[in-house]
Amino acid sequence: MHATPLPTADLADEYGDHLRVCDVQFTSYGAVRSFSGPIRTVVCHDDNALLQALLREPGNGHVVVVDGRASLHTALLGDLMAERARDNGWAGVVIHGAIRDVVESDFRAGCPVLAVSVEEPAAGEVPPALAAAAEAFEDWERLLAEALREHGADPERAPGLAALIVASVEGAIAMCRAKRSMRPLDQVAQQLETLIAGALDRAA
């Protein structure tokens, strides 16, 4: 079911305190800009089996809301599942988590953490989504630094190298979306492989 978008301010004026605000800042990755319908909910933490089973059923214009607990470890929806949802009559899917298949989505998909991080919050405000993005980046850097140390990289250099890897990949993903091409990510990957190999060789 397609819906006519209503400005948030107009909804607030009409319904006031009856509204509840969602602090999570979602990004639209599909071709449909707006949709509505009765909600079906499912909880999927790093496992999309329940969502796959649900999307095989007739959607009858319903909207699936997926609680993925904001995890970025496992993608919960890809191009094939999205096509199945469309073909089975689901109006839309809202996911609090990660998705996949950037190229197949015509580069509308990308990294949710990056999407959240580049949005400018109000002065003096740190939205929960932005704090979660910062935490995700820190986790990635920590895990990469630990892996680099385990493979023999200089312990003092490992954190800086990990930060460079994360920043390079995230920037490349943004460039891929802008250019509608995987070339930026391929170029960055090639350079990072050389850089990492050099860091490990020097340690050896």
Summary of the structure (lengths in Angstrom):
residues: 204
radius of gyration: 19.9
end to end distance: 60.3
largest distance: 67.2
contacts: 531
relative contact order: 0.10
helix: 49%
strand: 10%
